[in-house]
Amino acid sequence: MTDYNKTFKKLGAVQKGHFVLTSGNHSDTYVQCARILENPKVTAKLSKELIKPWISQGIDVVVGPALGGIVLSYELARPLKAKAMYLERVDGKLALRRGFTVSADSKIIVAEDVITTGGSVKEVIDVLAQRGAQVLGIISLVDRRPEKSDQIFGIRYNSVIQVNPPIYQPADCPLCKKGIPTEKPGSRGLK
């Protein structure tokens, strides 16, 4: 895959500071994928590259967690001629809403903007498994996992870029010790 690190930096997606991640851990680097997804041409180009291995796999649905997976799942579904859906949080848990349904024989790809621990992706997989659907792949724009592999939860995985900035437990964070104020830019930072 082409090196897209320059594109992410040029569009302002790679940010430096003191960030609280969705996991609660801290980092000096945050990748704001909204800066990529706001550009339809770039998003379409990245999505076409990401979806290449899946074109002939008979994918029925691309599903993402809200908010990070909404635009990406739509863009990935287009070349597949598949449905695009997303799950939303209801009482703190991801759920299919708005009339979205998947059948037990559905072949699915899960799409997410950034994967660090994979917690949201695991929630999506669990919801789909309750309906008997088969998740064949996981796709993200950014892979922040400390240990790189081509699988997550035993499922095939691919991403556009990999970043591996330091991640700190809040009690051990050197940025906190320096008194640098935190930011929580993710979708769960709105609460």
KOLMI-376387 format. One line per field, with one value per residue: residue number from 1; residue in three letters; x, y, z of N, C-alpha, C in turn. Coordinates in nm, 3 decimals, decimal comma. Each point is the difference from the previous one (the first is absolute). Last residue first. Layout:
<rs>
n	NUM:...
res	ALA:...
n_px	X:...
n_py	Y:...
n_pz	Z:...
ca_px	X:...
ca_py	Y:...
ca_pz	Z:...
c_px	X:...
c_py	Y:...
c_pz	Z:...
</rs>
This chain:
<rs>
n	191:190:189:188:187:186:185:184:183:182:181:180:179:178:177:176:175:174:173:172:171:170:169:168:167:166:165:164:163:162:161:160:159:158:157:156:155:154:153:152:151:150:149:148:147:146:145:144:143:142:141:140:139:138:137:136:135:134:133:132:131:130:129:128:127:126:125:124:123:122:121:120:119:118:117:116:115:114:113:112:111:110:109:108:107:106:105:104:103:102:101:100:99:98:97:96:95:94:93:92:91:90:89:88:87:86:85:84:83:82:81:80:79:78:77:76:75:74:73:72:71:70:69:68:67:66:65:64:63:62:61:60:59:58:57:56:55:54:53:52:51:50:49:48:47:46:45:44:43:42:41:40:39:38:37:36:35:34:33:32:31:30:29:28:27:26:25:24:23:22:21:20:19:18:17:16:15:14:13:12:11:10:9:8:7:6:5:4:3:2:1
res	LYS:LEU:GLY:ARG:SER:GLY:PRO:LYS:GLU:THR:PRO:ILE:GLY:LYS:LYS:CYS:LEU:PRO:CYS:ASP:ALA:PRO:GLN:TYR:ILE:PRO:PRO:ASN:VAL:GLN:ILE:VAL:SER:ASN:TYR:ARG:ILE:GLY:PHE:ILE:GLN:ASP:SER:LYS:GLU:PRO:ARG:ARG:ASP:VAL:LEU:SER:ILE:ILE:GLY:LEU:VAL:GLN:ALA:GLY:ARG:GLN:ALA:LEU:VAL:ASP:ILE:VAL:GLU:LYS:VAL:SER:GLY:GLY:THR:THR:ILE:VAL:ASP:GLU:ALA:VAL:ILE:ILE:LYS:SER:ASP:ALA:SER:VAL:THR:PHE:GLY:ARG:ARG:LEU:ALA:LEU:LYS:GLY:ASP:VAL:ARG:GLU:LEU:TYR:MET:ALA:LYS:ALA:LYS:LEU:PRO:ARG:ALA:LEU:GLU:TYR:SER:LEU:VAL:ILE:GLY:GLY:LEU:ALA:PRO:GLY:VAL:VAL:VAL:ASP:ILE:GLY:GLN:SER:ILE:TRP:PRO:LYS:ILE:LEU:GLU:LYS:SER:LEU:LYS:ALA:THR:VAL:LYS:PRO:ASN:GLU:LEU:ILE:ARG:ALA:CYS:GLN:VAL:TYR:THR:ASP:SER:HIS:ASN:GLY:SER:THR:LEU:VAL:PHE:HIS:GLY:LYS:GLN:VAL:ALA:GLY:LEU:LYS:LYS:PHE:THR:LYS:ASN:TYR:ASP:THR:MET
n_px	-1,893:0,185:0,359:-0,026:0,123:0,510:0,386:0,226:0,444:0,337:0,435:0,471:0,350:0,359:-0,096:-0,291:0,191:0,209:-0,258:-0,185:-0,440:-0,336:0,138:0,189:0,254:0,292:0,035:-0,056:-0,293:-0,151:-0,359:-0,347:-0,266:-0,234:-0,112:-0,285:-0,110:0,052:0,066:0,270:0,450:0,410:0,387:0,323:0,019:-0,104:-0,427:-0,272:-0,192:-0,363:-0,345:-0,311:-0,295:-0,123:-0,295:-0,309:-0,480:-0,532:-0,508:-0,372:-0,190:0,264:0,427:0,074:0,114:0,448:0,331:0,057:0,263:0,464:0,204:0,103:0,407:0,496:0,427:0,127:-0,193:-0,317:-0,346:-0,360:-0,341:-0,133:-0,261:-0,282:-0,417:-0,472:-0,379:-0,338:-0,229:-0,109:-0,187:-0,206:-0,276:0,080:0,356:0,368:0,401:0,384:0,063:-0,093:-0,451:-0,056:0,301:0,100:0,139:-0,035:0,043:-0,056:-0,004:0,164:0,297:0,477:0,221:-0,175:0,077:0,324:-0,108:-0,289:0,184:0,246:-0,222:-0,135:0,269:0,120:-0,315:-0,259:0,084:-0,040:-0,045:-0,150:-0,186:-0,039:0,415:0,304:0,457:0,304:0,195:0,347:0,472:0,042:-0,100:0,268:0,095:-0,338:-0,083:0,261:-0,121:-0,378:0,053:0,187:-0,282:-0,318:0,071:-0,067:0,191:0,435:0,032:-0,191:0,250:0,392:0,391:0,404:0,416:0,243:-0,254:-0,297:-0,451:-0,441:-0,258:-0,070:0,367:0,275:0,436:0,359:0,323:0,010:-0,196:-0,171:-0,279:0,044:0,142:0,436:0,151:-0,153:0,192:0,420:0,026:-0,087:0,235:-0,129:-0,050
n_py	1,404:-0,047:-0,299:-0,407:-0,008:0,169:0,274:0,190:0,235:0,251:0,274:0,045:-0,061:-0,331:-0,454:-0,205:-0,188:-0,429:-0,457:-0,388:-0,074:-0,084:-0,339:-0,028:-0,042:0,151:-0,059:-0,178:-0,089:-0,120:-0,017:-0,136:-0,473:-0,539:-0,568:-0,512:-0,322:-0,169:0,336:0,314:0,011:0,040:0,253:0,275:0,273:0,380:0,288:0,311:0,098:0,228:0,028:-0,437:-0,517:-0,572:-0,495:-0,377:-0,124:-0,169:-0,084:-0,079:0,255:0,125:0,157:0,462:0,278:-0,023:0,240:0,456:0,115:-0,002:0,381:0,352:-0,037:0,010:0,254:0,367:0,232:0,347:0,104:-0,381:-0,453:-0,547:-0,392:-0,473:-0,356:-0,299:-0,302:0,044:0,485:0,539:0,554:0,539:0,394:0,345:-0,170:-0,341:0,018:0,053:0,231:0,324:0,185:0,028:0,132:-0,158:-0,204:-0,087:-0,119:-0,117:-0,368:-0,164:-0,013:0,115:0,429:0,308:-0,022:0,242:0,436:0,034:-0,067:0,357:0,352:-0,098:-0,115:0,260:0,118:-0,349:-0,483:-0,362:-0,367:-0,226:-0,432:-0,368:-0,303:-0,307:-0,034:0,261:0,437:0,097:0,166:0,482:0,411:0,383:0,346:0,307:0,340:0,398:0,339:0,266:0,351:0,402:0,302:0,254:0,270:0,033:-0,361:0,037:0,210:-0,230:-0,302:0,066:-0,167:0,095:0,003:0,004:-0,300:-0,343:-0,306:-0,178:-0,182:0,276:0,378:0,469:0,356:0,421:0,162:0,021:-0,246:-0,155:0,059:0,350:0,007:-0,143:-0,408:-0,409:-0,140:-0,210:-0,465:-0,401:-0,384:-0,453:-0,529
n_pz	2,617:-0,450:-0,160:-0,263:-0,459:-0,046:0,180:0,466:0,294:0,410:0,256:0,269:0,358:0,117:0,093:-0,310:-0,375:0,029:0,183:0,274:0,189:-0,345:-0,378:-0,500:-0,525:-0,486:-0,525:-0,493:-0,507:-0,546:-0,458:-0,298:0,101:0,127:0,155:0,149:0,415:0,463:0,336:-0,244:-0,379:-0,261:0,312:0,415:0,489:0,251:-0,191:-0,283:-0,530:-0,386:-0,330:-0,019:0,003:0,014:-0,123:-0,051:0,277:0,039:0,268:0,330:0,383:0,371:-0,129:-0,080:0,363:0,143:-0,242:0,097:0,370:-0,052:-0,180:0,288:0,248:-0,125:0,083:-0,252:-0,491:-0,344:-0,315:-0,140:-0,182:-0,152:-0,315:-0,174:-0,196:0,116:0,138:0,345:-0,036:0,112:0,045:0,137:0,119:0,333:0,363:0,302:0,368:0,455:0,494:0,362:-0,011:-0,462:-0,478:-0,515:-0,533:-0,563:-0,584:-0,573:-0,452:-0,489:-0,412:-0,048:-0,008:0,335:0,490:0,264:0,147:0,376:0,426:0,194:0,229:0,447:0,418:0,411:0,370:0,150:-0,238:-0,409:-0,464:-0,512:-0,334:-0,314:-0,266:-0,286:-0,216:-0,326:0,100:0,357:0,030:-0,089:0,279:0,156:-0,318:-0,104:0,317:0,003:-0,303:0,101:0,310:-0,151:-0,219:0,266:0,467:0,467:0,258:0,199:0,412:0,366:0,277:0,370:0,361:0,393:0,417:0,412:0,406:0,400:0,207:0,007:-0,384:-0,384:-0,013:0,101:-0,058:-0,121:-0,424:-0,589:-0,492:-0,527:-0,370:-0,370:-0,481:-0,140:0,199:-0,174:-0,405:0,011:0,094:-0,289:-0,354:-0,287:-0,062
ca_px	-0,078:-0,107:0,047:-0,045:-0,146:-0,082:-0,061:-0,066:-0,112:-0,044:-0,144:-0,055:-0,111:0,048:0,099:-0,074:-0,064:0,096:0,014:0,141:0,086:-0,007:-0,102:0,029:-0,129:-0,008:0,052:0,029:0,072:0,025:0,127:0,076:-0,012:0,092:0,000:0,089:-0,065:0,001:-0,100:-0,050:-0,126:-0,103:-0,024:-0,057:0,049:0,144:0,030:0,080:0,027:0,119:0,095:0,006:0,078:0,000:0,116:0,114:0,093:0,139:0,071:0,051:-0,094:-0,129:0,002:-0,026:-0,138:-0,089:0,005:-0,074:-0,143:-0,045:-0,012:-0,124:-0,118:-0,100:-0,020:0,108:-0,005:0,124:0,102:0,021:0,085:-0,014:0,126:0,016:0,146:0,069:0,096:0,098:-0,048:0,088:-0,002:0,107:-0,050:-0,046:-0,120:-0,056:-0,120:-0,027:0,035:0,141:0,031:-0,128:-0,006:0,003:-0,059:0,078:-0,076:0,083:-0,067:-0,053:-0,145:-0,047:0,055:-0,031:-0,111:0,047:0,096:-0,071:-0,079:0,086:0,042:-0,114:-0,016:0,117:0,000:-0,010:-0,056:0,095:-0,059:0,113:-0,019:-0,137:-0,037:-0,144:-0,032:-0,060:-0,089:-0,134:0,000:0,047:-0,101:-0,029:0,119:0,021:-0,098:0,043:0,126:-0,031:-0,072:0,099:0,093:-0,056:0,046:-0,064:-0,135:0,009:0,073:-0,100:-0,040:-0,138:-0,030:-0,139:-0,039:0,039:0,101:0,045:0,144:0,034:0,034:-0,125:-0,058:-0,061:-0,134:-0,020:-0,051:0,087:0,007:0,092:-0,059:-0,017:-0,139:-0,034:0,064:-0,060:-0,136:0,013:0,033:-0,094:0,022:0,072:-0,085
ca_py	-0,018:0,099:0,114:-0,019:0,016:-0,105:0,036:-0,127:0,016:-0,107:-0,029:0,035:0,094:0,133:0,042:0,041:0,126:0,110:0,088:-0,001:0,015:0,135:-0,008:-0,003:0,005:-0,052:0,096:-0,065:0,094:-0,048:0,034:0,086:0,143:0,087:0,144:0,071:0,042:-0,112:-0,096:0,048:-0,049:0,012:-0,129:-0,001:-0,122:-0,014:-0,112:0,050:-0,109:0,006:0,093:0,132:0,101:0,126:0,088:-0,052:0,110:-0,040:0,050:-0,109:-0,017:-0,032:-0,143:-0,073:0,029:-0,070:-0,144:-0,018:0,018:-0,122:-0,103:0,028:-0,015:-0,078:-0,126:-0,002:-0,113:-0,029:0,098:0,094:0,114:0,104:0,064:0,138:0,007:0,120:-0,039:-0,095:-0,138:-0,091:-0,141:-0,083:-0,103:0,061:0,082:0,031:-0,072:0,010:-0,120:-0,036:-0,031:0,013:-0,030:0,118:-0,022:0,036:0,020:0,065:0,095:-0,056:-0,004:-0,137:-0,086:0,040:-0,078:-0,135:0,009:0,038:-0,117:-0,103:0,042:0,031:-0,093:-0,023:0,085:0,146:0,066:0,070:0,055:0,058:0,118:0,052:0,075:-0,008:-0,086:-0,124:0,021:-0,048:-0,144:-0,087:-0,101:-0,089:-0,081:-0,091:-0,109:-0,092:-0,063:-0,096:-0,112:-0,078:-0,061:-0,114:0,016:0,121:-0,030:-0,078:0,085:0,091:-0,047:0,046:0,005:-0,038:0,002:0,131:-0,005:0,128:0,021:0,066:-0,101:-0,065:-0,088:-0,113:-0,049:-0,089:0,066:-0,015:0,114:-0,039:-0,111:0,036:0,037:0,117:0,118:0,022:0,051:0,140:0,080:0,111:0,068:0,126:0,118
ca_pz	0,121:0,003:0,076:0,138:0,010:-0,061:-0,127:-0,031:-0,094:-0,091:-0,001:-0,131:0,013:-0,041:0,100:0,121:-0,039:0,021:-0,115:-0,042:0,119:0,057:0,102:0,144:0,068:0,137:0,098:0,127:0,086:0,135:0,064:-0,090:0,028:-0,071:0,026:-0,092:-0,125:-0,093:0,050:0,129:0,057:-0,103:-0,065:-0,135:-0,064:0,024:0,090:0,113:0,094:0,083:-0,059:0,062:-0,072:0,074:0,005:-0,075:-0,025:-0,010:-0,117:-0,083:-0,111:0,061:0,030:-0,125:-0,039:0,093:-0,033:-0,127:0,030:0,069:-0,104:-0,073:0,084:-0,072:0,074:0,099:0,093:0,071:-0,040:0,110:-0,032:0,101:0,037:0,047:0,003:-0,050:-0,105:0,051:0,006:-0,072:0,039:-0,056:-0,089:-0,124:0,012:-0,131:-0,044:-0,143:-0,077:0,010:0,139:0,070:0,143:0,087:0,132:0,117:0,124:0,102:0,089:0,125:-0,025:0,022:-0,105:-0,139:-0,055:-0,029:-0,111:-0,123:-0,041:-0,057:-0,134:-0,087:-0,111:-0,083:-0,117:-0,010:0,119:0,085:0,122:0,072:0,083:-0,005:0,121:0,022:0,114:-0,050:-0,115:0,032:0,029:-0,109:-0,032:0,112:0,028:-0,114:0,010:0,106:-0,042:-0,106:0,060:0,075:-0,097:-0,073:-0,137:-0,050:-0,048:-0,124:-0,093:-0,058:-0,132:-0,016:-0,142:-0,029:-0,142:-0,053:-0,105:-0,053:0,000:0,125:0,101:0,040:-0,100:0,070:-0,032:0,114:0,119:0,117:0,091:0,106:0,076:0,141:0,025:-0,081:0,060:0,132:-0,023:-0,041:0,117:0,014:0,128:-0,008:0,000
c_px	0,060:-0,078:-0,106:0,050:-0,051:-0,149:-0,091:-0,077:-0,059:-0,111:-0,035:-0,148:-0,061:-0,111:0,058:0,097:-0,084:-0,059:0,097:0,028:0,148:0,094:-0,005:-0,125:0,029:-0,142:-0,010:0,060:0,020:0,078:0,007:0,136:0,082:-0,033:0,096:-0,015:0,100:-0,064:-0,014:-0,112:-0,032:-0,133:-0,110:-0,018:-0,071:0,060:0,151:0,042:0,094:0,006:0,132:0,094:0,000:0,092:-0,024:0,124:0,125:0,088:0,148:0,076:0,045:-0,108:-0,131:-0,005:-0,036:-0,147:-0,096:-0,006:-0,085:-0,148:-0,050:-0,024:-0,131:-0,129:-0,098:-0,008:0,123:-0,021:0,135:0,108:0,007:0,101:-0,033:0,146:0,034:0,151:0,076:0,103:0,113:-0,055:0,104:-0,015:0,107:-0,050:-0,045:-0,130:-0,035:-0,119:-0,034:0,044:0,142:0,028:-0,140:-0,005:0,018:-0,078:0,093:-0,088:0,103:-0,077:-0,071:-0,144:-0,042:0,062:-0,026:-0,109:0,054:0,094:-0,076:-0,080:0,082:0,044:-0,109:-0,020:0,108:0,096:-0,008:-0,067:0,110:-0,061:0,135:-0,015:-0,140:-0,047:-0,150:-0,045:-0,070:-0,097:-0,139:-0,002:0,045:-0,091:-0,027:0,120:0,017:-0,093:0,046:0,126:-0,030:-0,067:0,102:0,096:-0,048:0,037:-0,074:-0,139:0,023:0,067:-0,108:-0,045:-0,149:-0,018:-0,144:-0,040:0,035:0,104:0,034:0,149:0,023:0,023:-0,129:-0,071:-0,042:-0,145:-0,003:-0,057:0,090:0,025:0,089:-0,060:-0,028:-0,142:-0,040:0,058:-0,067:-0,138:0,008:0,029:-0,089:0,016:0,089
c_py	0,074:-0,003:0,109:0,112:-0,022:0,023:-0,106:0,021:-0,138:0,049:-0,108:-0,039:0,044:0,105:0,137:0,055:0,055:0,137:0,115:0,101:0,010:0,022:0,139:-0,025:-0,022:0,018:-0,061:0,100:-0,068:0,109:-0,064:0,033:0,078:0,146:0,073:0,152:0,081:0,030:-0,119:-0,096:0,072:-0,061:0,023:-0,143:-0,013:-0,124:-0,013:-0,112:0,055:-0,119:-0,008:0,090:0,128:0,094:0,125:0,087:-0,060:0,121:-0,036:0,045:-0,108:-0,024:-0,045:-0,151:-0,080:0,020:-0,078:-0,148:-0,021:0,009:-0,130:-0,105:0,023:-0,016:-0,091:-0,131:0,006:-0,121:-0,033:0,099:0,095:0,109:0,106:0,038:0,147:-0,014:0,118:-0,040:-0,092:-0,140:-0,076:-0,143:-0,086:-0,102:0,040:0,076:0,040:-0,086:0,021:-0,121:-0,054:-0,045:0,029:-0,045:0,126:-0,031:0,047:0,028:0,059:0,107:-0,067:-0,020:-0,147:-0,092:0,031:-0,084:-0,138:-0,004:0,029:-0,122:-0,109:0,032:0,037:-0,087:-0,040:0,058:0,151:0,054:0,070:0,077:0,046:0,135:0,060:0,070:-0,008:-0,094:-0,128:0,005:-0,061:-0,149:-0,100:-0,117:-0,102:-0,090:-0,100:-0,121:-0,103:-0,075:-0,108:-0,123:-0,088:-0,068:-0,120:0,025:0,124:-0,015:-0,070:0,092:0,086:-0,033:0,029:0,009:-0,048:0,016:0,142:-0,021:0,134:0,023:0,060:-0,103:-0,062:-0,081:-0,114:-0,047:-0,099:0,079:-0,034:0,123:-0,043:-0,109:0,032:0,050:0,127:0,125:0,032:0,063:0,149:0,087:0,124:0,060:0,124
c_pz	0,116:0,131:0,014:0,091:0,140:0,022:-0,062:-0,129:-0,020:-0,092:-0,104:-0,002:-0,132:0,009:-0,032:0,105:0,116:-0,039:0,028:-0,112:-0,036:0,119:0,065:0,082:0,149:0,057:0,140:0,099:0,134:0,074:0,139:0,060:-0,101:0,030:-0,093:0,014:-0,081:-0,135:-0,095:0,039:0,130:0,046:-0,103:-0,049:-0,135:-0,067:0,021:0,094:0,107:0,096:0,076:-0,080:0,081:-0,076:0,083:0,013:-0,065:-0,032:0,007:-0,123:-0,097:-0,106:0,064:0,023:-0,125:-0,036:0,089:-0,035:-0,125:0,036:0,063:-0,108:-0,073:0,077:-0,074:0,079:0,090:0,091:0,062:-0,042:0,119:-0,031:0,103:0,016:0,022:0,015:-0,058:-0,106:0,044:0,015:-0,083:0,053:-0,064:-0,103:-0,139:0,023:-0,143:-0,038:-0,147:-0,079:0,016:0,143:0,053:0,145:0,082:0,125:0,110:0,120:0,096:0,075:0,118:-0,042:0,014:-0,104:-0,149:-0,067:-0,038:-0,120:-0,129:-0,046:-0,067:-0,143:-0,100:-0,121:-0,099:0,102:-0,024:0,124:0,080:0,117:0,056:0,070:-0,019:0,127:0,030:0,111:-0,043:-0,118:0,017:0,035:-0,106:-0,039:0,110:0,022:-0,114:0,008:0,104:-0,043:-0,103:0,061:0,070:-0,098:-0,083:-0,145:-0,050:-0,061:-0,134:-0,101:-0,064:-0,142:-0,014:-0,151:-0,014:-0,146:-0,042:-0,109:-0,064:0,014:0,138:0,109:0,053:-0,107:0,091:-0,007:0,116:0,116:0,119:0,087:0,116:0,085:0,147:0,028:-0,074:0,067:0,132:-0,021:-0,033:0,122:0,007:0,140:0,000
</rs>
